[in-house]
């Protein structure tokens, strides 16, 4: 498998919504945990897609230049109890395929 990095995901999750959230849950069964342990459902999401230039972290990890256009997908997800579940941003280097990614997690207090 190709070991080159093509995508970085930034994920923000309010800790009061999912108080026992761990890195293990985020990397394996985040949405399943919400459904099974909290009995909550995702009922909506707002998504924005745009092109942007990479920041320094993205230049380093995606091995691109500061002027390489990146596809950025921003999404805010809501639960059936009206609370914001998360906000994520995918920054994608425009190439033929996607194989590996890094997740940067920011818990919101």
N, C-alpha and C positions, 0 to 999 in steps of 0.2 A: 504494500500500500504506500502511496505517496505520503511522505512525512512533512510536506510543506504546509504551512499554516495559511488558511484562506479567510477565516472568519474570527472576529472577536465579539463576544457577547457581554454587555454590561447589564446587570440585573439589579434592580432596587426592589426590596420587599419590606413593607412595614412590619416591624417585629411584633407590634400589638395584634396584628391579624393572625400571624402564625408564630406564636411565642416560643415553641420548641424547635424552631427551624435550625437544622445543622447543615454543614457542608455536604455531608453524606446524602441527606435528603435532596438537596439542590442538584447534586450530580446524578441522582438516580431516579427518584419517583416523586418529584415535587408536586405535580398536579394530582397524582394518585393519593398522596398523603392528605392533601386538602379535601379530596372527595371522601376518602375512607375514614380518616380520623376526625375531621371537623364537620362532615356531612354538608359541605358547601358545594355549590356549583358555579362554574364560570358562566355568566349570562351575557357578557358583552365585552367588546374591546374596541378601542380606537387606534387606528394605525396610520402612520405617516411614512411615506417613502420619499427619499430625496438623495441627491448626490452631494458629496462634500469632500473636502480635502482631509487627509488623515492628520491626527495629532501625533506627538512625538512617540508615544507608546505604540500606536498603530504602525508607524513607520518602522520602528524597531522589530516588532513581532511579525508583521506581515511582509517585511522585507520589500518595501516599496519606497518610492521617493516622496518628498513632501508635496509634490504636485500631481501625484497619482490620484485620479478620481476614485472615490469609494462610494458604494451603494450603502445608504444608511436606512435601516428600518426601525422606526420607533413604535412601540406599542404599549398602551395602558390597558390593563385587564381588570374587570370588575366582577364581584361575586354577587350571588342572589340576596345577600344581606345588605347590599348597597355599598359595601366597603371596597376600596381600591385594593386589589390583590398585589399587583406588581407593575413595574414599568421596566421594559427592557429596550435596549438598543442593540441591534446587530450591525456591525460594521463589516462589510464584505468586500474583499478585493475582487475585482472583476476578472475572473479567469474561467477556464472551461468547466472545472468541477470543484466541489467543496469536499474536503476530507476530514480535517482536524480543526478543532477550535479550542479557545481558552475562554473560561468564564470568569469575569471579574464581578464579585458580589459586593453590594453595598446595602447593609441593613439600615433602614430608616427608623429613627426613634421619634 
